[in-house]
Amino acid sequence: MYKYAFPMPTVAIAGGASPFVGRSIVTGILTLTPHWKITILSRPSSPTPAWLLPILESGRAELRRVNYADHSSLVAALQDTHTVISAIGFSTSDPSWFSTELALLKATVEVGAKRFAPSEYGIGVIATPQIDAFVGSVRIWEACEEAAAVTGLEWTRYECGLFMNYLGFAVHSQLREEALRGREKDGEWLYYTSACRAELPIKADGTFPRITLTAIEDIGKLVAKSLRTYLNWKVRRTIMRRQLPPHTS
């Protein structure tokens, strides 16, 4: 039996209309935890994707337009929310994702939501500080810890390694589109399959690490299952689907 603060709890998914992580999470929750009400937060300028329209029309989710730079807009959108999950994508060329995450956390605390998950889906506490694109995540972890200490907020980060979907850059166009799920414009980074090359942080002993890969579809399942527990959230939730040994020749 589940125990929640609301008869039918609401989960708000920031960036839930995105075709990559957002879609995976929305689909996972609808499939595995259908008793949760879903609120999808999206910027006013973002078009509503075709895959989301039948879900909205059926009433299985609600779309709320928000301005992440406007605190009052976020607070209004998050009223009566039990859990806030971020699926806001980050860009190595756009540092605004960092301030957006902190703004979302601040609004989450103000409305009294019980749980928060930043947009992590990353590679863990050891490797993260070693990759320039991920360094901002450490400050977000610290902010979550500070909020937890003051308000009792429960928070977690989902550690899944790298998305194996990005390996799709090396395949033919039709399969590539299916694998990348709307992230074709990101381009290759960290591992460059077309050139058979990867940029990996070296371990403390000077060796290369094993590469952990997770399919994007499995992220949504992990998030959905984590909503089921009425116990306090663990700070780290790890999913590991495939590991590849290092190859340096």
Residue pairs with C-beta under 8 A, 6 or more apart in sequence:
2 35
2 228
2 230
3 230
4 82
4 230
5 82
5 114
6 80
6 82
8 35
8 36
8 37
9 35
9 36
9 37
9 82
9 83
9 227
10 36
10 37
10 38
10 39
10 80
10 81
10 82
10 83
11 29
11 36
11 37
11 38
11 39
11 81
11 82
11 83
11 84
11 85
11 227
12 39
12 40
12 41
12 77
12 78
12 81
12 83
12 84
12 85
12 113
13 22
13 25
13 26
13 29
13 38
13 39
13 40
13 41
13 85
13 86
13 87
14 41
14 66
14 68
14 84
14 85
14 86
14 87
14 88
14 104
14 119
15 21
15 22
15 41
15 42
15 86
15 87
15 88
15 89
15 119
16 22
16 23
16 25
16 26
16 38
16 40
16 41
16 42
16 61
16 87
17 23
17 40
17 42
17 46
17 48
17 49
17 52
17 63
18 87
18 89
18 182
19 49
19 51
19 181
19 182
19 183
20 89
20 165
20 181
20 182
20 183
20 216
21 87
21 89
21 119
21 121
21 216
21 219
22 40
22 87
23 49
23 51
23 52
23 181
23 220
24 216
24 217
24 219
24 220
25 85
25 87
25 219
25 220
25 223
25 224
26 38
26 40
26 52
26 55
26 61
26 220
27 217
27 220
28 219
28 220
28 221
28 222
28 223
28 224
29 36
29 38
29 220
29 223
29 224
29 227
30 38
30 55
30 60
30 61
31 224
32 221
32 224
32 225
32 228
33 224
33 225
33 227
33 228
34 60
36 227
37 62
38 60
38 61
38 62
39 61
39 62
39 64
39 77
39 78
39 81
40 52
40 61
40 62
40 63
40 64
41 64
41 66
41 74
41 77
42 48
42 63
42 64
42 65
42 66
43 65
43 66
43 67
43 68
44 65
44 66
44 67
48 56
48 63
52 61
52 63
55 61
56 62
56 63
64 77
66 73
66 74
66 77
67 73
67 74
68 74
68 88
68 100
68 103
68 104
69 100
69 103
71 103
71 106
71 107
71 110
74 103
74 104
74 106
74 107
75 107
75 110
75 111
78 84
78 107
78 108
78 111
78 113
79 111
80 111
81 108
81 111
81 113
82 113
82 114
82 115
83 113
83 114
83 115
83 116
83 117
83 227
84 104
84 108
84 113
84 115
84 116
84 117
85 116
85 117
85 223
86 101
86 104
86 116
86 117
86 118
86 119
87 119
88 97
88 100
88 101
88 104
88 119
89 97
89 119
90 97
90 98
90 119
90 133
90 136
91 97
92 132
92 133
92 189
95 136
97 119
97 136
98 136
98 139
98 140
101 118
101 119
101 140
102 139
102 140
102 143
104 116
105 116
105 118
105 140
105 143
105 144
105 147
108 116
108 147
108 153
109 147
109 151
109 153
113 153
114 153
114 154
115 153
115 154
115 155
115 156
115 233
116 144
116 147
116 153
116 154
116 155
117 155
117 156
117 157
117 158
117 223
117 226
118 137
118 140
118 141
118 144
118 155
118 157
120 137
120 157
120 158
120 159
121 158
121 159
121 160
121 163
121 219
122 128
122 134
122 137
122 157
122 158
122 159
122 160
123 131
123 134
123 159
123 161
123 162
123 212
124 159
124 238
125 236
127 134
127 201
127 209
128 134
128 135
128 137
128 138
129 135
129 138
130 201
131 190
131 201
133 189
141 157
144 153
144 155
145 155
147 153
147 155
148 154
148 155
154 232
154 233
155 233
155 235
156 226
156 233
156 234
156 235
156 236
156 237
157 235
157 236
157 237
158 219
158 222
158 223
158 226
158 237
158 238
158 239
159 236
159 237
159 238
159 239
160 212
160 214
160 218
160 219
160 222
160 238
160 239
160 240
160 241
161 211
161 212
161 213
161 214
161 240
162 190
162 191
162 211
162 212
162 213
162 214
163 213
163 214
163 215
163 216
164 213
164 214
164 215
164 241
164 242
165 179
165 180
165 181
165 183
165 215
165 216
166 179
166 180
166 183
166 186
166 188
166 189
166 190
166 191
166 193
167 179
167 191
167 193
167 213
168 175
168 176
168 178
168 179
168 180
169 176
169 180
169 188
169 192
169 193
169 194
170 193
170 194
171 179
176 184
177 184
180 186
181 216
188 194
189 199
190 198
190 199
190 200
191 197
191 198
191 199
191 200
191 211
192 198
192 199
198 211
200 208
200 209
200 211
200 246
201 209
202 208
202 209
203 209
207 246
208 246
208 248
209 246
210 243
210 244
210 245
210 246
211 243
211 244
211 246
212 240
212 242
212 243
213 241
213 242
213 243
213 244
214 239
214 240
214 241
214 242
215 241
218 239
218 241
219 239
222 237
222 239
226 233
226 237
